Amino acid sequence: MSENLILYHYPTSPFAEKIRMAMGLKKLNWRSVIVNRMPPRPYLDILTGGYRRIPVLQVGADVYCDTHLILRTLDRLQPDSPALFSNSVTQPLCWWWDKAIFVPALKLRLGLIGDQLPKEWLADRQTFIPQIKFSKEDNEQDIPLNAQRINSHLVWLTNMIDD
């Protein structure tokens, strides 16, 4: 079944990296389709009906658009390898990472190198995530705060894993 897996992604997507790592841990064979970091993605739009997030997994005629749904699908497709998302620890960790770490990490990146990021990307993300200000100036003053938020979560995660 794994030879029918096609992952639509771009290399710098942290969500796509989560899926690439999961497929590697499950030793799945898959094909890669690199897409633009931002719309338009004409061929993918046709496949997904305009869904704009990355990654997207295609398994035969079925298309899976949500990272958590993709992880559950990989567990279903490869039940003989250790469960990635279906167990009681991994699923909450994925939700925690997506909700607690993504925004501070994005704001930290914007505060540090926001003036070096492509203007088209910044404008696209601003319309996609309007509650975040996508400029270096708006995020510079919060660099220590966001670094502290990320660090505290990573300390918590390290302590949990050590146990």
Protein Blocks (a to p, Z undefined) as FASTA:
>chain_A
ZZmpccdddfklmklmmmmmmmmmnopacddddddfbdcdfklmmmnoopabdcdddehj
bccfbfklmmmmmmmmmmmbccfklpmklmmmmmmmmmmmmmmmmmmmmmmmmmmpcfkl
mmmmmmmmmmbccbfklmmmmmmmmmmmmmmmmmmmmmmmmZZ
